[in-house]
Amino acid sequence: MLAHENYGQTECDVFWFYLREYASVAWVVAKQDQVIVGDRKIDCIEQSVSENPDKMNNAWVEKYYFYITDYLLNNLDLQ
C-alpha cells in the first residue's frame, strides 16, 4: 500500500478502494479514536456499513486500524 505524507489521505485511499470493490455498499464513519499500545499509536476508524444506503439501521460495524506512530514522530512540531 502506498503511504502519503498525509496519513489521512492514506486512510481515505483504503476506504475508496473498499468502495470500488463493493460499489453497492454505503458507509458512514461512526467513530474515530487513537489507541496506544506501548509506544505505538494506532488510529482506529469504526464504520457503519450497509448493503442498502436507505436502510443504515441494517448496518454492520467494521473497524480499520492504521499505524501512525512514524507519521506522528516525523511530522509533529515538538517545540
ZIFEN-V404690 format. One record per pair of residues at least 24 apart in sequence whose ideal C-beta (glycine too) atoms are under 8 Angstrom apart, sorted by the first residue. I is the first residue (numbers start at 1). J is the second residue. D is the distance in whole Angstrom. If there is no record, write none. Layout:
[[I:J:D] [I:J:D]]
This chain:
[[5:75:8] [7:43:7] [7:66:7] [7:68:5] [7:71:5] [10:66:7] [11:43:7] [11:45:7] [11:64:7] [11:66:6] [14:64:7] [14:66:8] [15:47:8] [15:64:8] [24:51:6] [25:49:6] [25:50:7] [25:51:6] [26:50:5] [26:51:8] [26:52:7] [26:53:4] [26:56:7] [27:62:8] [28:56:7] [28:59:8] [30:61:7] [34:68:8] [35:65:8] [39:69:7] [40:67:7] [40:69:5] [41:67:8] [41:68:5] [41:69:5] [41:72:6] [42:66:7] [42:67:6] [42:68:7] [42:69:8] [43:68:5]]
